[in-house]
Every structure is written in structure tokens, then in C-alpha cells.
């Protein structure tokens, strides 16, 4: 759980100040990641890119409250680390 909080904060620190132009296609990628984290029974609306950091906060908070096991959290950590890795190499 601590690792999920840590990697979430790292992603938020990296993207929360981005302009729409900076998001590019990465907004769609983050939304897809958030949808996987939320699960198929919870359809996330695709709002504008500048709302994605807030959606990330909410999805992670809900995951931490409702995770049935460490597999969901481990998967979310791995997905967020991979996403962050792509952001780091793209800059």
C-alpha cells in the first residue's frame, strides 16, 4: 500500500502541472491505465487531460479502500511505474 501511495505521488508530481499541449496522447494512456485500475464494473468518464491527476487520486484512494488483495495493488504499482518510466524517457 505504501508503494502505491509513493508511486502515485511521483506520477502526480510529474504531471499535475502539465498544459494540454504537453499531455498529447499520454492523456489517453493514463485514462486507460486508470480504467484498468478501476475495473470493468466502474466505467470512468474520459474528461479533459487536466482532470486526470484528480481522477488518479480518486481511483487510487478507492483501490486502497476496496482492494481484495495485494494482487490488485501490485498490478496498479507496476502499471504506474511503467507509465512513469515512459514519461521519464519521453522528456
C-alpha positions as CSV (number, residue, x, y, z in Angstrom):
1,X,0.0,0.0,0.0
2,X,2.8,2.4,0.8
3,X,4.4,1.7,-2.5
4,X,1.2,2.5,-4.4
5,X,1.0,5.8,-2.5
6,X,4.6,6.6,-3.2
7,X,4.5,5.9,-7.0
8,X,1.1,7.7,-7.3
9,X,2.7,10.8,-5.7
10,X,5.6,10.5,-8.1
11,X,3.3,10.4,-11.1
12,X,1.2,13.3,-9.7
13,X,4.3,15.4,-9.1
14,X,5.3,14.8,-12.7
15,X,2.0,15.5,-14.5
16,X,-0.2,17.7,-12.3
17,X,1.2,20.9,-13.7
18,X,1.1,19.9,-17.4
19,X,-0.6,22.1,-20.0
20,X,-3.0,20.5,-22.5
21,X,-0.3,20.6,-25.2
22,X,2.1,18.7,-23.1
23,X,-0.3,15.9,-22.4
24,X,-0.6,14.9,-26.1
25,X,-1.5,11.2,-26.4
26,X,-0.4,10.5,-22.9
27,X,-3.8,11.5,-21.5
28,X,-5.4,8.6,-23.3
29,X,-2.8,6.3,-22.0
30,X,-3.3,7.4,-18.4
31,X,-7.0,7.2,-18.7
32,X,-6.7,3.6,-20.0
33,X,-4.5,2.8,-17.0
34,X,-7.0,4.3,-14.6
35,X,-9.8,2.3,-16.2
36,X,-7.8,-0.9,-15.7
37,X,-7.2,0.1,-12.1
38,X,-10.9,0.9,-11.5
39,X,-12.1,-2.4,-13.1
40,X,-14.6,-3.2,-15.7
41,X,-17.6,-2.6,-13.4
42,X,-16.7,1.0,-12.8
43,X,-16.7,3.0,-16.1
44,X,-14.6,6.1,-15.8
45,X,-15.6,9.1,-17.8
46,X,-13.0,10.5,-20.2
47,X,-12.8,14.1,-19.1
48,X,-10.2,16.6,-20.2
49,X,-6.5,15.9,-19.6
50,X,-6.1,18.5,-16.8
51,X,-8.6,16.4,-14.7
52,X,-6.6,13.2,-14.9
53,X,-4.4,13.9,-11.8
54,X,-7.6,14.2,-9.8
55,X,-9.0,11.0,-11.3
56,X,-5.8,9.3,-10.4
57,X,-6.1,10.4,-6.8
58,X,-9.7,9.2,-6.5
59,X,-9.1,5.8,-8.3
60,X,-6.1,5.1,-6.1
61,X,-8.0,6.0,-2.9
62,X,-10.9,3.7,-3.9
63,X,-8.4,0.9,-4.7
64,X,-6.7,1.2,-1.4
65,X,-10.1,1.1,0.4
66,X,-11.6,-1.8,-1.6
67,X,-8.6,-3.9,-2.7
68,X,-9.4,-7.6,-2.2
69,X,-5.8,-8.5,-2.1
70,X,-2.3,-7.4,-2.8
71,X,-2.6,-8.6,-6.5
72,X,-4.7,-5.5,-7.4
73,X,-2.3,-3.2,-5.7
74,X,0.7,-4.9,-7.1
75,X,-0.7,-4.6,-10.6
76,X,-1.5,-0.9,-10.1
77,X,2.0,-0.2,-8.8
78,X,3.5,-2.0,-11.8
79,X,1.2,-0.1,-14.3
80,X,2.0,3.3,-12.7
81,X,5.8,2.6,-12.7
82,X,5.6,1.6,-16.4
83,X,3.6,4.7,-17.2
84,X,6.1,6.9,-15.2
85,X,9.0,5.2,-17.0
86,X,7.5,6.2,-20.4
87,X,7.1,9.7,-19.2
88,X,10.7,9.9,-18.0
89,X,12.2,8.5,-21.2
90,X,10.0,10.8,-23.3
91,X,11.2,14.0,-21.7
